[in-house]
């Protein structure tokens, strides 16, 4: 960044850069001058620089640069010339507004030109393509491209100015004007989002203003001018919020106004209060809070009647009619019926909050929902004389709906009055702060109220009524709407009715419990019937004998005695119960007293703690004041010393002066000293400039004469030195020729010696070269042999590895085949053994069957000798084997015997002998195995041994 000796140079440089089209460099140059610490003293040149700086920022749409520059300029001219900052800010806002308006007019002109470009076609092909691609119209697109950037800059300008002026007590009017212009910008261009942000910004500024009270240039809200400016800003915010129909933001603006009034504890003017309540009525009507709407109208009527002396009788009549109709629009039943405790508490808090906004003093310990109620509102209308100011139609309507009882002709009386009321209203005179009143907006609520009153009065007269009759009595709504209204009324316990659509009738009932009305009627009816019976059938009295009389008297005395005893016991029990209740009441009273005592002690302790904290704060404040007073005295003494030293009049010690005043005086004095010092420095710089210029003007001919003399001297010196150099060169050349002549006699000896040295060195070089070549050849052959052996070794290792892999693969394949073969042999061997065992078991079963048959035959025949078990197992006679194996189907014959029998017709071997040791299990014996498999078949031990060997 270039540095400039004076601000004027920077301004001139910036203008030159602007003329050649380098606005960015010009902006950077001016920004460097403004932010530099060398130029902290205000000058008129800095103001011109700021004007040029903000123009560049607006042209290039650099809002952040503008904000930074304005903050630095505020630091420069805050204590010296604050009006300069005001002029710069006004110029900045004027430029931004002008650019935005120019862009908007240019966009409108462009849109009009595009609309009439082709008179035969409705739309151009380019517009159709852009609308299909982007989904927006031509005007929206032109606004987005041309107008939106400048609107963003204008919005950023307003935000920047408000941020810079938020804590400046000397520019409060400019702050208020900026806020008003920002509100008008949001209102003119329907910028609802920016309006919400603007309200939040102003709200945060006020909150920070109250939070940080020790700032130096903080505005004082207790001053009437400052308070008036803040109230004007808030009321303008409220007006714009209602015009933009931002009702939530409007309600928050009302809360801001109320908070500002509570903060300064001052009531604004009546004209502002009229606007305040007029906007409140609109807000509450939009939010369907009819009770708050009516109370707001009541306060507005009181203000207009009490403070507006120029108000005409017609306008006052319209306002009073609005108050009464707003009160009648409130539903005649309490919506808190059946609500939970939490809902009631929320409603109570809401009523208290709104009552404070409206201006009614409400005790928070009482039920505030009873204060803001329809009944209290109607009583206030009568007590404050509102009914005497209304029109005759409104008075008649109030009397019919609130005091008369005419269920059959209620609608016929109300309907013409509503038609007349709907025609009332219009604009008020200029003396009224309310611009217009239209009573027709209350007609739907009044029709609903008339419907509710008619249903209430009909329910008191009739118990049942047809739906057609009831619909004919209510001409305002159809029966579906009447049914909805009645459902809401029944829900809030206003009326009690049932609708039976199958019977086409409506059933009404009283609000109280039916058993309460019939409880006494039944007892009275029973007593009357008893008296009538005794009168019709009189009892016959018989003459009693004396004995019977005594007996009856004795019984009567006993009964009376028992009754008295029972009564005495009942009285004792009642006394005990009463004493118990008294004890419980005393216990409860004692607990309540103790609880109240604890509450009182806690309140007393809190009061003592609060008093202690208050005394401590007062002591701290007193110490701070004493310390500040001591510092003020010290500063006073120092100021007196400085004043005496500088020849100024010292501050009178008897005057009442504070530390803040002394600090301001010291600061002002420092500023004055700095300004005087800067002025002296500027004057000294100007004097030095003139002196230096005079010196240079006087020294110019002298410097020229000295230069000419120096030229002559240097020329003579140059010629003398040149002549000396020529003479020395001639002497050196003569000496060199003499040396050459003297050394020319040794030329032959030198050449002989040179030839001898060259030949010797050449022989040595050739010898070393030959040795080097032989050594290189040896290294070459050795490395060649080494590479050859390495290649052979690598080839051998590769072939050996492939052979090992091949052997490994073959071995694995052989092992797999061997394992499969063994598995297959093992499976065949197991199958053979299973087959042999199965046949052996079959054979033994056949033998047992034959043995059983033989025994049965023996038992059926002659008795014989008992057979031993060992003999019973063996056959009595060897059975011959037929030549064909098919003759004995149940007997097992080995394969080689079957082949021999089938081939040569040889005899089958004799049957195997039974186990001589009487073995009864069905396991095949070793002899049978040898006969079945031949002599080569393994026995059981040999088989197990062979199995272990295989494993």
Secondary structure, DSSP 8 states (H G I E B T S, - for coil): ----SSHHHHHHHHHHHHHTT-HHHHHHHHHHHHH-TT--S--HHHHHHHHHHHHHHHHHT-HHHHHHHHHHHHHHHTTT-HHHHHHHHHHHHHHHHHHHHHHHHHHHHHHHHHHTS-SS-SS-HHHHHHHHHH---HHHHHIIIIIHHHHHHHHHHHHHHHHHSTT-GGGHHHHHHHHHHHHHHHHHTT-HHHHHHHHHHHHHHHHHHHH-TT-TT---TTSHHHHHHHHHHHHHHHHHHHHTT-HHHHHHHHHHHHHHHHHHT----HHHHHHHHHHHHHHHHHTT-HHHHHHHHHHHHHHHHHH-TT--HHHHHHHHHHHHHHHHTS-SS-TTTT--HHHHHHHHHHHHHHHHHHT----TTS-HHHHSSHHHHHHHHHHTT-TTTS-HHHHHHHHHHHT---SSSHHHHHHHHHHHHHT-EEE--TTSS--EEEGGGGHHHHHHHHHHHHHHHHHHH-SEEEHHHHHHH--SS-HHHHHHHHHHHHHTTS--EEEETTTTEEEE--SS-HHHHHHHHHHHHHHHHHHHHHHHS--------HHHHHHHHHHHHHHHHHHHHHHHHHHHHHHHHHHHHHHHHHHHHHHHHHHHHHHHHHHHHHHHHHHHHHHHHHHHHHHHHHHHHHHHHHHHHHHHHHHHHTT-----TTS---HHHHHHHHHHHHHHHHHHHHHHHHHHHHHHHHHHHHHHHHHHHHHHHHHHHHHHHHHHHHHHHHHHHHHHHHHHHHHHHHHHHHHGGGHHHHHHHHHHHHHHHHHHHHHHHHHHHHHHHHHHHHHHHHHHHHHHHHHHHHHHHHHHHHHHHHHHHHHHHHHHHHHHHHHHHHHHHHHHHHHHHHHHHHHHHHHHHHHHHHHHS-------HHHHHS-SS-----SSGGG-TTS---HHHHHHHHHH-----------TT---S----HHHHHHHH-TTS--HHHHHHHHHHH-
